[in-house]
Amino acid sequence: MPERKTNRMIQVIREELGLLIAIGLGIFLFVLFFQPFPFEYRDFNNSILMIAGLGAIVFLAMLMARIVFTLISGKDMDQDRHHLLPSYIHGFSIMTICSVAFIFYLRYVAHLEITFYIAVKTVIICLIPPLIERFYYLHKWLRMLKDQLTDEETSLQKQIEAFQQGTKTKKIEFLTEHGRENLMLMPSDIACIRSADNYVEIVYKEEEQFRKKLTRNTLRNIEQMLKPWSVFVRCHRTCLINLMLVESIFKKHNNHHIRLKGYNEEIPVARQYVYRLKDAIDKDQGRIPFARSG
């Protein structure tokens, strides 16, 4: 177990070493350009060395906190991102170590007088590294979550496409009134299904010819039965059509009609179904040409 934690610690340090160096360098540049501490009486080279020491303190403090956290918990911060308490404790530890180390460094190495104002600035500067680290892990987690959701969406889309493809190649059975002469048809062969009083009329292709078959049923029942086949949609209260056979939609005498491939009859489209039908056609097989008014 200790060996496992040690290996995990080494792996974490290797993975996040760039982040720790970048944060330490960022503190160095921040202190260099904004000069929150009075190093003016020193020459430039000595000031650079003093400021580099502050950056090194930040780097070492974060490295120490990372090592201790990994050895105690056996996890890295990325794995424990959803637990707020360990994350806050980790950030508070970094801020505390940096603040104490900064004050001792400024007092005994840089020989600065530690005033309340300098102490406050020290705490504020030492708050920056854990905040940067927290935002880094939050961004990393959100990016990982986005990739995971994208993979899940792609997987679900493939399953849906496979299901739809399977339904397109699976025969549909229409039962007759007394269960005799049941009609088995491929989805691609069914042109439309119309209501005819207590019957429904099934228009289908057989040997490149359109045929009609009456079966005792209701259009509502047929529509429920055909739900797994998304290519069948209602275009009128009395008719369902097959999107795979739609050739065009055209307007005639202020009413919309559908023309099916190879089928001579025009099928009316009720006004409340026009836009829904257009969207369904676009999703299933791409945009269908719309003819001019007849």
Sequence and secondary structure as in RCSB ss.txt:
>XXXX:A:sequence
MPERKTNRMIQVIREELGLLIAIGLGIFLFVLFFQPFPFEYRDFNNSILMIAGLGAIVFLAMLMARIVFTLISGK
DMDQDRHHLLPSYIHGFSIMTICSVAFIFYLRYVAHLEITFYIAVKTVIICLIPPLIERFYYLHKWLRMLKDQLT
DEETSLQKQIEAFQQGTKTKKIEFLTEHGRENLMLMPSDIACIRSADNYVEIVYKEEEQFRKKLTRNTLRNIEQM
LKPWSVFVRCHRTCLINLMLVESIFKKHNNHHIRLKGYNEEIPVARQYVYRLKDAIDKDQGRIPFARSG
>XXXX:A:secstr
 HHHHHHHHHHHHHHHHHHHHHHHHHHHHHHHHH  S  TTS HHHHHHHHHHHHHHHHHHHHHHHHHHHHHHS 
 TTTTTT HHHHHHHHHHHHHHHHHHHHHHHHHTS     HHHHHHHHHHHHHHHHHHHHHHHHHHHHHHHHHHH
HHHHHHHHHHHHHHHHHHTS EEE  TTS S EEE GGGEEEEEEETTEEEEEEEETTEEEEEEEE  HHHHHHH
TTT TTEEEEETTEEEEGGGEEEEEEETTEEEEEETT  SEEEE GGGHHHHHHHHHHHHS   EE   
